[in-house]
């Protein structure tokens, strides 16, 4: 067996020990910070897209309802 971290000191092990010393959760390597940022950007953009779709559907529904009411009013005026 090797001494602790002697020869097989991979970067992940080094970062694991470094994070353990600094008090971060084990397994949260520094290299995952970029992934977390990408994940955050993806989720935020997805949420924005969903909100945009919901607003578009709502606006279209309002336009349809307004259109129908205007048609009904115009029919009443003609009669």
C-alpha positions as CSV (number, residue, x, y, z in Angstrom):
1,X,0.0,0.0,0.0
2,X,1.1,3.5,-0.7
3,X,1.4,6.2,1.9
4,X,-1.6,8.4,2.0
5,X,-1.7,10.2,-1.3
6,X,1.9,9.5,-2.2
7,X,1.9,8.2,-5.8
8,X,-1.7,7.9,-6.8
9,X,-2.5,11.5,-6.0
10,X,-5.0,12.2,-8.8
11,X,-6.5,15.7,-9.1
12,X,-9.9,14.4,-7.8
13,X,-8.4,13.0,-4.7
14,X,-6.3,16.2,-4.2
15,X,-9.4,18.4,-4.6
16,X,-11.4,16.0,-2.4
17,X,-8.9,16.4,0.4
18,X,-8.6,20.1,-0.2
19,X,-12.4,20.6,0.0
20,X,-12.6,18.3,3.1
21,X,-10.1,20.5,4.8
22,X,-11.9,23.8,3.8
23,X,-15.2,22.4,5.1
24,X,-17.0,21.8,1.9
25,X,-19.2,18.7,1.3
26,X,-17.1,15.8,0.2
27,X,-17.4,15.0,-3.4
28,X,-18.1,18.6,-4.4
29,X,-15.0,19.1,-6.5
30,X,-13.9,22.4,-7.8
31,X,-14.3,21.2,-11.4
32,X,-18.1,20.8,-10.8
33,X,-18.5,24.6,-10.4
34,X,-18.6,25.0,-14.1
35,X,-21.2,22.2,-14.4
36,X,-23.3,23.9,-11.7
37,X,-23.2,27.2,-13.6
38,X,-24.2,25.5,-16.8
39,X,-27.0,23.7,-15.0
40,X,-28.3,26.9,-13.5
41,X,-28.2,28.7,-16.9
42,X,-30.1,25.8,-18.5
43,X,-32.8,25.7,-15.7
44,X,-33.2,29.5,-15.8
45,X,-33.5,29.6,-19.6
46,X,-36.0,26.8,-19.5
47,X,-38.1,28.6,-16.8
48,X,-38.0,31.8,-18.9
49,X,-39.1,29.8,-22.0
50,X,-42.0,28.2,-20.1
51,X,-43.1,31.6,-18.7
52,X,-43.0,33.1,-22.2
53,X,-45.1,30.3,-23.5
54,X,-47.6,30.7,-20.7
55,X,-47.8,34.4,-21.3
56,X,-48.3,33.9,-25.1
57,X,-51.1,31.4,-24.5
58,X,-52.7,33.8,-22.0
59,X,-52.5,36.7,-24.4
60,X,-53.8,34.7,-27.3
61,X,-56.7,33.6,-25.2
62,X,-57.5,37.2,-24.2
63,X,-57.3,38.2,-27.9
64,X,-59.7,35.4,-28.9
65,X,-62.1,36.4,-26.2
66,X,-62.0,40.1,-27.1
67,X,-62.4,39.2,-30.8
68,X,-65.5,37.1,-30.0
69,X,-67.1,39.8,-27.8
70,X,-66.5,42.4,-30.4
71,X,-68.1,40.2,-33.0
72,X,-71.1,39.7,-30.8
73,X,-71.4,43.4,-30.1
74,X,-71.2,44.2,-33.8
75,X,-73.9,41.6,-34.7
76,X,-76.2,43.2,-32.1
77,X,-75.7,46.7,-33.6
78,X,-76.5,45.3,-37.1
79,X,-79.7,43.7,-35.9
